[in-house]
Amino acid sequence: MKRILFVLIVILVSASIASAQGRDMRRAGRQLNRGNLDQAKEYIEAAMQYEEVLEDAEIWLLQAQLFIEIALSEEPEFRALADNPVDKADEALAKAVELDTDDQHLLDIQQAKLIMSELVFNEGVEAYNREDMGAASDYFYRAYEYSESFGSKDTTTLYNAALAAELNHNWDRSMEMYLDLREMKYDQPYIYSSLASISLHKGDTVQGTRYIQEGRELYPDNLDLVFTEANIHIFTGNVEEADRTLSIAIERDPENPGLYFALGANYDRMSQDTVYSAEDRQFAFEQAVDAYEQALELDPNYFDAVYNLGALYFNEGLNQFEAAEERLRATQDFQQYQEDEKEFLASWQQAQPYLERAKDILDEDDPNYRTVIISLVELYARTNQQEKLQEIEEVFMKYFGDEVEELQQQQEN
C-alpha cells in the first residue's frame, strides 16, 4: 500500500510540474502576442527553471520570438530587457530547430527564420559602418545561411560576407567564400581581383596571376582588374609588363585620371628602385611626372596625384642632396657643392606648390592630413623658409599636439 501511495505521489508531483511548465509557456505566448515583452520574459524564465522543459523545442522558439520582438521594439524599456537580442534570438532559434525533430513547430520556425535573416543582415550593415569587419562578415554569412535554409542562395549577401572578411585580413575565410561565389558563377568582376590580391598576400603570385587572367577573360574592360593585374606585375618586379597593361587600358579609356595615376605610380616606384640604372631611373622619373600631370589635367583636385607629384619632386631633391653631401665629404669641393645645392633646392621648390595644394584639398580630419603637414614641415625646414615653417608647425601643434606631449611624457618616463 505504501509503495502504491509513493508512486501515486510521484505521478501527482510530475503532473503538477508539467502543468506549471505548460501554464508558464502558455502565459508567455499570450503576453508575447499582446506585446507585453517584460511579462513574457518572466514567464519564459520561470518555465526554463525546470530541466525537462529545456528539451522542448517550444520553449526555445518562444525565447527566440521574445528576443526578436525585443530587437524590433522601439520602446526603450523593452530594448533594455536584453543585450544583443539578435545574437540571443539566433542561438535560441538554432536550439529550437535542433529539438523540433518532428517538425511540429515548422511553420513558426520558418517565420522566425525569415525575420532573423533581415535582422542579422542589418546587424552586418551596422558592424560594417562602424568598421568592425570581423563581426560584419559573421552577420552577413549568418544571413546567407538563413537564405540557404529556404532553398535559395543569396549571393549578394555572401559577397558582402567575403568582402568584410577580406577587409578584416581574414584571407583564408574570404578566399573560401569568394571561391564559392566563383563556383556559383556570381556576376561580379571584383571576385577575381580579390582572389588575386588575397593570393598575393598569401605569397602565391602564380595563382594570383591565374585568377586575374580568368577575370580579364570574363570582364576584359573592367578597370579594377586592369589595376590588379598591373599591381601583380609591379609586385613581381615586372615593371615593363605593368606599363604595357596600363597603357592598353589608357587607350581604351583616355579620360580616366585613375589610369594615368596608376601609370605614374608605376614609374614612380621604378624611379626609386636601385635595381635599375641611373639612366633608367631618370627616364622613369620623367615618365612619372608626365603621367601625374596628365591625371591632374583631367582632375585638378585628384589628391593622390597632387601629393605623389610633390613627394616625387621632394624625394628627387633628397636624393640630390644626399649625393651632394657624399661628394663634398669625398672631395671637399665647396664650389661644386654650391652648384649641387642649386639643383636640390630647385627640386624642393618644384615640390612645394604640389604639397601646399595637397594640404588645401584635404579637410583637417582626413587621415592623410597629418602626412601632408609633416611633409611641409620638412620641406620648409630644408629650404630655410622660417615664416612658413613657423606657420605649419602651429598647424601641426593645433591638430596633432597631443602626440608631441605623449612622446615627451614617454621620454621623461
C-alpha positions as a printed Julia matrix, in Angstrom:
413×3 Matrix{Float64}:
  0.0    0.0     0.0
  2.79   2.4     0.9
  4.54   1.66   -2.4
  1.37   2.38   -4.35
  0.93   5.62   -2.42
  4.54   6.67   -3.16
  4.11   6.04   -6.9
  0.87   7.99   -6.83
  2.57  10.94   -5.14
  5.39  10.88   -7.71
  2.84  10.85  -10.53
  0.95  13.74   -8.98
  4.15  15.79   -8.47
  5.28  15.12  -12.05
  1.89  16.11  -13.37
  1.98  19.26  -11.26
  5.41  20.21  -12.61
  4.34  19.53  -16.18
  1.22  21.6   -15.6
  3.29  24.5   -14.26
  5.65  24.35  -17.22
  2.79  24.29  -19.69
  0.98  27.08  -17.86
  4.1   29.33  -17.91
  4.67  28.7   -21.61
  1.04  29.41  -22.47
  1.12  32.61  -20.45
  4.39  33.61  -22.09
  2.84  33.09  -25.51
 -0.21  35.18  -24.62
  1.88  38.05  -23.22
  4.12  37.91  -26.27
  1.11  38.23  -28.57
 -0.13  41.2   -26.53
  3.24  42.94  -26.77
  3.94  42.67  -23.03
  7.54  41.64  -23.53
  8.63  42.12  -19.93
  5.92  39.78  -18.63
  6.57  37.27  -21.43
 10.23  37.23  -20.4
  9.3   36.49  -16.78
  7.11  33.54  -17.75
  9.73  32.11  -20.11
 12.39  32.34  -17.42
 10.05  30.68  -14.93
  9.36  27.8   -17.33
 13.07  27.34  -18.04
 13.77  26.68  -14.36
 12.71  23.06  -14.99
 15.3   20.86  -16.71
 12.62  18.91  -18.57
 11.43  21.96  -20.47
 14.9   22.59  -21.89
 14.38  19.58  -24.14
 11.19  21.07  -25.57
 11.53  22.95  -28.89
  8.58  25.18  -27.96
 10.35  26.97  -25.1
 13.34  27.81  -27.3
 11.04  29.02  -30.05
  9.25  31.25  -27.54
 12.59  32.6   -26.36
 13.67  33.27  -29.95
 10.39  35.08  -30.65
 10.86  37.13  -27.48
 14.35  38.28  -28.44
 13.17  39.04  -31.97
 10.44  41.29  -30.57
 12.98  42.98  -28.27
 15.27  43.61  -31.25
 12.38  45.06  -33.25
 10.95  47.14  -30.42
 11.36  50.91  -30.39
 10.4   51.13  -26.71
 13.47  51.84  -24.5
 12.12  49.77  -21.62
 11.76  46.73  -23.87
 15.1   47.28  -25.61
 16.68  47.22  -22.13
 15.38  43.7   -21.48
 18.34  42.07  -23.27
 21.79  42.9   -24.57
 22.5   41.7   -28.12
 18.94  40.38  -28.65
 19.66  39.39  -32.27
 22.5   37.1   -31.2
 20.37  35.59  -28.45
 17.44  35.07  -30.82
 19.8   33.37  -33.26
 21.06  30.97  -30.57
 17.57  30.17  -29.29
 16.21  29.58  -32.79
 19.08  27.21  -33.58
 18.21  25.2   -30.46
 14.53  25.13  -31.44
 15.43  23.79  -34.89
 17.64  21.12  -33.3
 14.9   19.9   -30.95
 11.96  20.12  -33.4
 12.69  16.7   -34.89
  9.06  16.0   -35.78
  8.51  19.42  -37.46
  5.71  20.2   -35.01
  6.73  23.88  -34.98
  7.93  24.08  -38.58
  5.74  26.99  -39.71
  6.57  29.16  -36.69
 10.27  28.35  -37.06
 10.22  29.27  -40.76
  8.53  32.57  -39.98
 11.14  33.31  -37.3
 13.94  32.46  -39.73
 12.54  34.88  -42.29
 12.6   37.72  -39.77
 16.04  36.69  -38.49
 17.53  36.84  -41.98
 16.66  40.55  -42.08
 17.82  41.22  -38.51
 21.25  39.61  -38.85
 21.76  41.32  -42.22
 21.01  44.69  -40.62
 23.44  43.87  -37.81
 26.03  43.2   -40.51
 25.4   46.6   -42.08
 25.77  48.32  -38.71
 29.0   46.45  -37.96
 30.34  47.32  -41.42
 29.54  51.01  -40.92
 31.4   51.09  -37.61
 34.26  49.27  -39.37
 34.02  46.09  -37.29
 34.67  43.91  -40.32
 35.01  40.62  -38.44
 31.53  40.98  -36.93
 30.12  42.27  -40.22
 31.37  39.2   -42.06
 29.89  36.85  -39.44
 26.47  38.55  -39.54
 26.34  38.63  -43.35
 27.27  34.96  -43.5
 24.55  34.07  -41.0
 22.05  35.98  -43.14
 23.27  33.94  -46.12
 22.78  30.71  -44.16
 19.19  31.7   -43.4
 18.58  32.19  -47.13
 20.05  28.74  -47.75
 17.55  27.22  -45.3
 14.8   28.37  -47.66
 16.46  26.65  -50.61
 17.9   29.81  -52.17
 21.4   31.26  -52.38
 21.65  34.97  -51.6
 24.91  35.52  -53.45
 24.94  39.28  -52.82
 24.91  38.7   -49.06
 27.61  36.04  -49.38
 29.7   38.54  -51.35
 29.24  41.07  -48.54
 30.46  38.46  -46.07
 33.51  37.7   -48.22
 34.36  41.37  -48.71
 34.13  42.12  -44.98
 36.33  39.11  -44.22
 38.88  40.35  -46.76
 38.88  43.83  -45.24
 39.44  42.13  -41.87
 42.51  40.41  -43.42
 40.94  37.01  -42.83
 42.49  35.69  -46.03
 41.52  32.01  -45.72
 37.89  32.71  -44.84
 37.4   35.36  -47.51
 39.04  33.19  -50.17
 36.76  30.28  -49.27
 33.66  32.44  -49.77
 34.97  34.06  -52.96
 35.67  30.61  -54.4
 32.1   29.55  -53.54
 30.82  32.61  -55.41
 33.09  31.81  -58.36
 31.66  28.27  -58.4
 28.15  29.76  -58.43
 29.21  31.98  -61.37
 28.25  35.12  -59.46
 28.44  38.04  -61.89
 30.92  40.27  -60.07
 34.38  41.09  -61.51
 35.74  42.12  -58.11
 35.71  38.46  -57.07
 38.72  37.89  -59.32
 40.65  40.97  -58.26
 40.06  39.97  -54.62
 41.13  36.37  -55.23
 44.28  37.65  -56.92
 45.05  40.13  -54.15
 44.48  37.52  -51.44
 46.79  35.13  -53.29
 49.49  37.81  -53.26
 49.01  38.31  -49.51
 49.48  34.56  -49.1
 52.61  34.66  -51.26
 51.16  32.75  -54.22
 51.83  35.04  -57.19
 51.33  32.22  -59.7
 47.77  31.51  -58.54
 47.09  35.25  -58.23
 48.07  35.68  -61.88
 45.75  32.84  -62.89
 42.79  34.4   -61.1
 43.36  37.8   -62.69
 43.75  36.26  -66.16
 40.48  34.38  -65.65
 38.79  37.62  -64.61
 40.21  39.57  -67.53
 38.83  36.97  -69.94
 35.35  37.31  -68.42
 35.48  41.11  -67.96
 38.05  42.47  -70.43
 37.04  46.13  -69.93
 36.92  46.17  -66.12
 39.46  48.72  -64.87
 39.73  47.27  -61.37
 41.02  44.05  -62.9
 43.46  46.07  -65.01
 44.81  47.77  -61.87
 45.1   44.46  -60.06
 46.97  42.88  -62.97
 49.33  45.85  -63.07
 49.89  45.56  -59.3
 50.78  41.89  -59.69
 53.38  42.81  -62.29
 54.75  45.55  -60.03
 54.77  43.16  -57.06
 56.78  40.63  -59.05
 59.14  43.33  -60.35
 57.87  43.22  -63.93
 57.53  46.99  -64.37
 57.58  46.79  -68.14
 54.56  44.45  -68.23
 52.75  46.7   -65.76
 53.4   49.62  -68.09
 52.06  47.66  -71.06
 48.89  46.68  -69.15
 48.17  50.25  -68.06
 48.96  51.71  -71.48
 46.43  49.4   -73.13
 43.84  50.47  -70.56
 44.55  54.15  -71.25
 44.0   53.59  -74.95
 40.54  52.23  -74.11
 39.67  54.93  -71.58
 41.84  58.02  -72.18
 39.67  60.26  -69.98
 40.19  58.23  -66.81
 42.55  60.07  -64.41
 42.94  56.95  -62.27
 44.72  55.15  -65.1
 47.25  57.94  -65.52
 47.78  57.99  -61.78
 48.39  54.23  -61.74
 50.85  54.6   -64.62
 52.59  57.42  -62.75
 52.77  55.36  -59.55
 54.29  52.5   -61.54
 57.06  54.72  -62.94
 57.4   56.39  -59.52
 58.36  53.05  -57.97
 60.74  52.31  -60.83
 62.47  55.69  -60.38
 63.3   54.78  -56.77
 64.39  51.19  -57.43
 68.19  50.89  -57.44
 67.91  47.66  -59.44
 67.6   49.92  -62.48
 70.42  52.02  -63.88
 70.64  55.74  -63.16
 69.61  56.41  -66.76
 66.54  54.14  -66.46
 65.56  55.69  -63.14
 65.77  59.18  -64.64
 63.6   58.07  -67.56
 61.08  56.6   -65.09
 61.11  59.84  -63.08
 60.23  61.89  -66.16
 57.51  59.43  -67.17
 56.03  59.54  -63.66
 55.91  63.35  -63.74
 54.23  63.28  -67.13
 51.63  60.68  -66.06
 50.77  62.5   -62.8
 50.39  65.77  -64.69
 48.03  64.14  -67.18
 45.94  62.81  -64.29
 45.75  66.36  -62.89
 44.73  67.81  -66.23
 41.68  65.54  -66.07
 41.05  66.06  -62.35
 42.9   69.05  -60.8
 41.78  68.05  -57.27
 42.97  64.45  -57.51
 44.69  64.35  -54.11
 46.76  61.2   -54.69
 48.22  62.59  -57.91
 48.87  66.04  -56.37
 50.59  64.64  -53.3
 52.56  61.97  -55.18
 53.88  64.54  -57.63
 55.01  66.76  -54.76
 56.58  63.79  -52.98
 58.28  62.71  -56.22
 60.0   66.1   -56.59
 60.83  66.21  -52.87
 62.41  62.74  -52.92
 64.34  63.67  -56.06
 65.73  66.68  -54.19
 66.55  64.48  -51.21
 68.5   62.07  -53.43
 70.36  65.01  -54.97
 71.1   66.42  -51.51
 72.49  63.11  -50.23
 74.65  62.7   -53.34
 75.96  66.28  -52.93
 76.8   65.68  -49.25
 78.63  62.47  -50.1
 80.54  64.18  -52.9
 81.51  67.05  -50.61
 82.86  64.68  -47.97
 84.92  62.89  -50.61
 86.3   65.96  -52.47
 85.9   68.96  -50.14
 84.93  70.85  -53.29
 82.71  73.6   -51.84
 82.32  75.34  -55.19
 80.81  72.17  -56.67
 78.58  71.82  -53.61
 77.16  75.28  -54.27
 76.22  74.14  -57.76
 74.73  70.94  -56.37
 72.78  72.98  -53.83
 71.05  74.92  -56.6
 69.93  71.63  -58.08
 68.39  70.07  -54.97
 66.84  73.35  -53.84
 65.24  73.66  -57.28
 63.69  70.19  -56.89
 62.31  71.09  -53.47
 60.87  74.3   -54.86
 59.13  72.27  -57.55
 57.66  70.05  -54.82
 56.35  72.98  -52.76
 53.28  74.08  -54.75
 52.03  70.5   -55.04
 52.43  69.73  -51.32
 50.76  73.01  -50.41
 47.95  72.24  -52.83
 47.58  68.77  -51.33
 47.07  70.4   -47.92
 44.4   72.73  -49.29
 42.48  69.86  -50.89
 42.08  67.97  -47.62
 39.87  68.57  -44.61
 41.66  68.68  -41.26
 40.09  65.38  -40.16
 41.27  63.5   -43.25
 43.66  60.62  -42.36
 46.19  61.96  -44.91
 46.25  65.46  -43.41
 48.93  64.62  -40.85
 51.23  63.14  -43.53
 50.95  66.27  -45.67
 51.64  68.58  -42.72
 54.77  66.62  -41.75
 55.96  66.75  -45.37
 55.56  70.54  -45.39
 57.39  70.87  -42.05
 60.36  69.01  -43.51
 60.21  70.95  -46.8
 60.16  74.38  -45.14
 62.92  73.37  -42.73
 65.2   72.14  -45.54
 64.56  75.25  -47.67
 65.0   77.59  -44.66
 61.58  79.23  -45.02
 61.29  80.25  -41.38
 57.99  82.12  -41.58
 56.23  79.28  -43.39
 57.89  76.78  -41.07
 56.51  78.55  -38.01
 53.01  78.66  -39.51
 52.97  74.97  -40.43
 54.37  73.95  -37.04
 51.49  75.84  -35.42
 49.07  73.89  -37.61
 50.72  70.65  -36.55
 50.54  71.55  -32.86
 46.9   72.59  -33.23
 45.77  69.27  -34.64
 48.46  66.84  -33.51
 49.98  68.48  -30.44
 48.71  65.67  -28.2
 51.1   63.29  -29.98
 54.06  65.54  -29.12
 53.0   65.73  -25.46
 52.6   61.95  -25.26
 56.05  61.45  -26.81
 57.61  63.9   -24.34
 55.94  62.12  -21.42
 57.24  58.75  -22.65
 60.76  60.15  -22.92
 60.52  61.62  -19.4
 59.33  58.29  -18.01
